[in-house]
Amino acid sequence: MNYTAARYSVDETDVHPYILPPLAGKEPLTAKSWQERRRPEILQLLKDECYGELLPAPDRTEVTLLNEKHGALGGTAIRREVKITFVMTDGREHSVIMLVYLPAKRSGKVPAFLGLNFKGNHHTTGETDVLPTGGEFVESGHALQQHRWCFDKVIARGYASATICYHDLHPDKINNTGKSVFALFFPRERYPQIMEKYSVIGAWAWGLSRAYEVLSAMPEIAGDRVIVHGHSRLGKTALWAGASDQRFAMVISNNSGCGGAALHKRKFGENLSQHFEAHVQRGVPVWFVRKLHDYIGKEETLPFDAHYLLALIAPRQLCVASATEDLSADPRGEFLACAAAAEVYSCFGYPPFAAGKMPGAGEHVPGIIHYHLRKGIHDQTPHDWERYLDAADRYFKQP
C-alpha cells in the first residue's frame, strides 16, 4: 500500500471538531474502579491497537561493572558503566551498556532519572573517556547531545542519572531485528510476524524496565523514586514504559508528539503515515504494531487517544513539555491531552488541572500533571531540565 508522508496542517483554524473517547467505562470513575477494571481495559486496548504486548523478562540478567570513576563531572559525581546481559536458557544473549552518574555527596538513597539516548552514551556527556555505544548506528566523537542530558544540573540537585543507547535495544534502522532484543525470543523465520503483536517502541520500553531493575538494585538508588524520561520518539517510549510499568514513580514526555502525548483526533502536524510506509522509505522501522496503520488518515475512528496513555500514569507524577516552534508535535494537542487525563487524577484526590488555557512561551503549569511550553525548536534543553527538576523536587524532596 502507498501512503503519502505529508503532515496535516499546522494552522489551528484547520482543526475540525472532534470527540475524545471517554475515560470512564460502564461505571463511574473512582480510584478503585480505575485500578481494578478501567485501567486494565485501557492498557489492553493500547496494547492491541498501538504499542503491542509486553515482552517477558529474560530468563536471567547478568550485571558486570566495567568501570567506576570517582571525581567525575569535576569532582561532583561518581560515574559507573555497567554491562547488562540478558540471557536465555537456550544460550541466546543480548547485551547493553548503561552509563550511570551518582552524586558524590549524598545522604541516604537518591532518586534517579532514567532514559534512552539517540547517539550513544558517549554523546550524552563531555567526559571523553566514556565508552562509545550504539555500534555502527551512531557517530564517533563525544558530547553531540550533552545539552539534552545536563548531568551536571541533575547531580547538583541531588539526583542520579542513567542512560542506554536505544540502538542497543533495537536499532532504529530497518532489517535489524536480529540485532535487537526480539532475537532473544523469536527465531529468524518469525521476524516478519513480530509487529503483528509487538512493537519497536515496546522493545525500547522493555529495555527501560530491565534497566530499572538494575539501577534500582544499586545501594545508592531509591528504587521507589526512579523517573523515566525521553525526548521525541523516546518520549513516546517513556510514556509507554511508564504506562505499562508502574514501578516508575514519575514519567516525563519531552516533545513526544504523534503517538505520544499529542491528540491524534486533532489531525494537526505529524500523522500516522510517517510511522509506517513513510518511515520504511527512510530506512526507519515502524515503531508501532501493524494494527495502527488501519487508522492512517482516519484518526477520528480511533477507539482511544493520547489522554488514555497519559491517564495510565495516574496517580503518579506526569510531566509533559512542548516547544513553540515544534508545531509538527502539536503543542496544543499535548496540552489538551494533559487536561483530559486530569479526570483520572481527580479520582485520587488531586485538584483539577491547574490551567484553563494553554500557557504562553516560557510558562508552566505546576501540579501532579506538570505541563510547560518552552520557546524554541524540537529539542530537550537546560530549560526543560530545570522544569523537570523542580517538578521532581515537589514530590520527592518534601520535608
C-alpha positions in Angstrom: 0.0 0.0 0.0 1.2 3.5 -0.7 0.8 6.3 1.8 1.7 9.9 1.5 4.1 11.1 4.1 2.5 14.6 4.2 1.9 16.3 7.5 -1.5 17.6 8.5 -1.9 21.4 8.6 -0.2 23.3 11.4 -2.8 26.1 11.1 -5.2 26.0 14.2 -8.1 27.2 12.0 -7.9 23.9 10.1 -8.7 21.8 13.1 -12.2 20.3 12.8 -14.4 19.4 15.8 -13.6 16.0 17.3 -14.8 13.9 20.2 -12.4 12.2 22.6 -13.3 8.7 23.7 -14.4 8.8 27.4 -12.0 7.7 30.1 -14.9 6.2 32.1 -16.2 2.8 31.2 -19.5 1.3 32.2 -19.4 2.7 35.7 -18.4 6.0 37.2 -14.7 6.6 37.7 -13.3 6.1 41.2 -9.8 5.3 42.3 -10.9 1.7 42.9 -12.8 1.2 39.6 -9.9 2.7 37.7 -7.3 0.5 39.2 -9.3 -2.7 39.2 -11.2 -2.5 35.9 -10.9 0.5 33.7 -7.1 0.8 33.8 -6.6 -2.8 32.7 -9.1 -2.3 29.9 -7.4 0.7 28.5 -3.9 -0.8 28.9 -5.1 -3.8 26.9 -6.7 -1.6 24.2 -3.4 0.3 23.7 -1.5 -3.0 23.5 -3.9 -4.3 20.8 -4.2 -1.1 18.8 -0.9 0.7 19.2 2.1 -0.4 21.3 1.8 -4.1 21.4 2.1 -6.8 24.0 4.9 -6.7 26.6 7.9 -9.0 26.1 8.6 -11.3 29.1 11.6 -10.8 31.3 14.7 -12.7 30.2 15.5 -16.0 31.9 18.4 -14.3 33.6 20.1 -10.9 33.8 23.8 -10.6 34.4 25.3 -7.3 35.5 29.1 -6.6 35.1 30.7 -3.4 36.4 33.0 -2.3 33.6 34.5 0.7 35.4 33.8 3.2 38.2 35.3 6.7 38.2 35.3 8.8 41.4 35.7 12.6 40.8 33.6 12.6 37.6 32.0 15.8 36.4 34.6 18.0 38.0 34.5 16.1 41.3 30.8 16.2 41.8 29.9 12.7 40.7 30.7 9.0 40.7 30.5 7.5 37.2 29.7 3.9 36.5 29.5 2.0 33.3 27.8 -1.4 33.7 27.2 -4.1 31.1 23.8 -5.7 31.3 23.4 -9.1 29.6 20.0 -10.7 29.1 20.4 -14.5 29.0 18.0 -17.2 27.9 18.3 -20.8 28.9 18.8 -21.9 25.3 22.0 -19.8 25.2 20.8 -16.7 23.4 22.2 -13.4 24.8 21.9 -9.7 24.3 24.0 -7.1 26.0 23.8 -3.3 26.5 25.9 -0.8 28.5 24.3 1.6 30.9 26.0 4.8 31.9 25.3 6.0 35.4 26.2 9.2 37.3 25.7 9.3 41.1 26.1 12.4 43.3 29.4 12.2 45.1 27.9 13.9 48.1 24.6 12.4 49.3 22.7 11.5 52.4 21.0 8.1 52.0 19.5 6.8 48.8 18.8 9.2 46.0 16.1 9.5 43.3 17.3 8.8 39.8 16.4 9.8 36.2 16.5 7.0 33.6 16.2 7.5 29.8 17.3 6.2 26.5 19.6 8.2 24.2 19.8 8.6 20.5 23.5 8.8 19.6 25.3 6.6 22.2 26.3 7.1 25.8 29.5 8.9 24.7 27.4 11.7 23.2 25.4 12.4 26.4 28.4 13.8 28.3 31.5 15.9 27.9 33.7 13.3 29.5 35.8 11.9 26.7 36.6 8.6 28.4 33.0 7.3 28.4 32.7 4.1 26.4 31.1 4.5 22.9 27.8 2.6 22.5 25.3 2.3 19.7 27.6 0.5 17.3 27.5 1.3 13.6 24.3 3.3 14.1 25.9 6.3 15.8 28.7 8.8 15.1 32.1 8.8 16.6 33.3 11.6 18.8 31.7 12.9 22.0 29.1 15.2 23.5 26.9 15.9 20.4 23.8 15.8 22.7 25.3 16.8 26.0 22.8 19.6 26.4 19.9 17.1 26.3 21.2 15.4 29.5 22.5 18.1 31.7 24.2 15.6 34.1 25.8 18.4 36.0 22.5 20.1 36.8 20.9 16.8 37.8 23.8 15.8 40.1 23.8 19.3 41.6 20.2 18.9 42.5 20.9 15.6 44.3 19.7 13.1 41.7 21.4 10.3 39.9 21.0 9.9 36.1 21.4 6.8 33.9 21.1 6.1 30.2 21.4 3.4 27.5 21.5 3.9 23.7 18.2 2.9 22.2 20.0 1.4 19.1 21.5 -1.2 21.5 18.0 -2.5 22.4 16.5 -2.2 18.9 18.4 -0.4 16.1 16.4 2.4 14.6 17.1 1.0 11.1 15.1 -1.5 9.1 16.2 -5.1 8.7 18.0 -5.2 12.0 15.6 -7.3 14.1 18.4 -9.9 14.6 20.4 -7.2 16.4 17.5 -6.4 18.8 16.1 -7.8 22.0 13.5 -9.6 19.8 16.2 -12.1 18.8 16.1 -13.3 22.4 12.5 -14.6 22.0 11.9 -15.2 18.3 13.6 -17.4 15.7 14.6 -15.7 12.5 11.7 -17.1 10.5 9.3 -15.3 12.9 10.8 -11.9 12.4 8.3 -10.8 9.7 5.3 -11.5 12.0 6.7 -9.8 15.2 5.0 -6.5 14.5 1.6 -8.1 14.4 1.7 -8.4 18.2 4.8 -6.4 19.4 6.4 -3.1 18.5 9.8 -1.4 18.4 8.6 1.2 21.0 7.6 -1.8 23.1 11.1 -3.2 22.8 12.7 0.1 23.8 10.2 0.3 26.8 11.1 -3.3 27.7 14.7 -2.2 27.9 13.8 0.7 30.3 12.1 -1.8 32.6 15.1 -4.0 32.6 17.4 -1.0 33.2 15.1 0.0 36.1 15.7 -3.4 37.8 19.5 -3.0 37.5 19.5 0.7 38.5 17.1 0.3 41.5 19.3 -2.6 42.8 22.2 -0.2 43.3 22.6 0.6 47.0 22.7 4.4 46.4 19.4 4.4 44.5 15.9 4.9 45.9 14.1 2.3 43.9 10.7 3.8 44.6 11.8 7.2 43.2 13.0 6.3 39.7 11.9 8.8 37.0 11.6 7.6 33.3 12.1 10.3 30.7 12.5 10.7 26.9 12.5 13.1 24.0 10.6 12.8 20.7 10.2 9.1 19.8 11.9 8.3 23.1 9.3 10.5 24.8 6.7 8.2 23.3 8.7 5.3 24.7 8.9 6.8 28.1 5.2 7.3 28.2 4.6 3.7 27.2 7.2 2.4 29.7 5.6 4.4 32.5 2.1 3.3 31.5 2.9 -0.4 31.4 5.4 -0.5 34.3 4.0 1.2 37.4 7.3 0.9 39.2 8.4 4.2 37.6 7.5 6.9 40.1 7.4 9.8 37.6 7.1 9.9 33.8 8.4 12.7 31.5 7.5 13.2 27.9 9.5 15.8 26.1 8.1 16.9 22.7 6.7 13.4 22.1 4.1 14.4 19.6 2.1 11.9 17.4 1.9 8.5 19.1 3.0 10.2 22.4 1.3 13.0 24.2 -0.4 14.7 21.3 -4.0 14.1 20.4 -4.5 12.1 17.2 -8.0 13.4 16.5 -6.9 17.0 16.1 -5.2 15.9 12.8 -2.6 18.6 13.4 1.1 18.3 12.3 2.7 14.9 12.2 0.5 12.0 11.2 0.4 8.2 11.4 1.6 7.7 7.8 5.0 8.9 8.8 5.3 6.0 11.2 4.5 3.3 8.6 5.4 3.2 4.9 6.9 6.7 5.0 9.3 5.5 7.8 10.3 2.4 5.8 11.1 4.6 2.8 13.6 6.5 5.0 15.1 3.3 6.4 13.5 3.6 9.8 11.4 0.7 11.2 7.7 1.3 12.0 7.6 2.0 15.7 4.0 0.7 16.4 2.0 -2.5 15.8 0.6 -3.0 12.3 -3.0 -2.6 13.5 -2.4 1.1 14.0 -2.0 1.6 10.2 -5.7 0.9 9.8 -6.3 4.4 11.1 -4.0 6.3 8.8 -6.0 9.3 7.6 -8.9 8.1 9.8 -7.8 9.2 13.2 -11.4 10.1 14.0 -12.2 6.4 14.2 -9.5 5.6 16.7 -11.1 4.0 19.8 -8.5 5.8 22.0 -6.4 8.9 22.0 -3.4 10.3 23.9 -5.3 11.1 27.0 -5.7 7.3 27.5 -2.0 6.9 27.5 -1.4 9.8 29.9 -4.2 8.7 32.3 -2.4 5.3 32.7 0.4 7.2 34.5 -2.1 8.2 37.3 -1.7 8.7 40.2 2.0 9.1 39.7 3.7 12.4 38.7 3.5 13.2 35.0 5.4 15.9 33.1 4.7 16.8 29.5 6.7 19.5 27.6 6.2 21.2 24.3 8.1 23.8 22.3 6.7 26.8 20.5 8.3 26.1 17.1 7.7 22.3 17.2 4.3 22.5 15.5 4.6 19.1 14.0 4.5 17.7 17.5 1.3 19.7 18.2 2.0 21.6 21.4 -1.7 22.4 21.9 -2.7 18.8 21.4 -0.2 17.8 24.1 -1.6 20.4 26.5 -5.2 19.3 25.8 -4.3 15.6 26.4 -3.0 16.6 29.8 -6.2 18.5 30.6 -8.3 15.5 29.6 -6.2 13.0 31.5 -6.7 15.0 34.7 -10.2 13.4 35.1 -8.5 10.2 36.3 -6.1 12.1 38.6 -9.1 13.7 40.3 -10.3 10.3 41.3 -7.2 10.0 43.5 -8.0 13.3 45.2 -5.7 15.6 43.2 -7.0 19.1 42.4 -8.2 19.9 38.8 -5.6 20.6 36.1 -4.2 24.0 37.1 -4.7 25.7 33.7 -7.9 26.7 32.0 -6.0 27.8 28.9 -2.7 26.9 27.3 0.3 28.7 28.9 2.5 31.1 27.0 6.1 30.5 25.9 8.3 30.1 29.0 5.3 29.4 31.3 4.4 26.2 33.0 1.5 24.5 34.8 2.6 23.0 38.1 0.9 20.1 39.8 0.8 16.3 39.7 0.3 16.8 35.9 3.0 19.3 35.0 3.0 21.0 31.6 5.4 23.5 30.2 5.8 25.3 26.9 9.4 26.2 26.0 10.3 28.8 23.4 12.2 27.1 20.6 12.5 24.1 18.4 12.2 20.3 18.8 14.8 19.6 21.4 15.5 18.9 25.0 17.3 21.8 26.7 18.6 23.0 30.1 15.4 25.0 30.4 13.4 21.8 30.2 15.6 20.1 32.8 15.1 23.0 35.3 11.3 22.4 35.0 11.6 18.7 35.4 13.9 19.0 38.4 11.6 21.5 40.0 8.7 19.1 39.5 10.6 16.2 40.9 11.7 18.3 44.0 8.0 19.0 44.7 7.2 15.3 45.0 10.4 13.6 46.1 12.1 16.2 48.4 9.3 17.4 50.5 10.2 17.7 54.3 
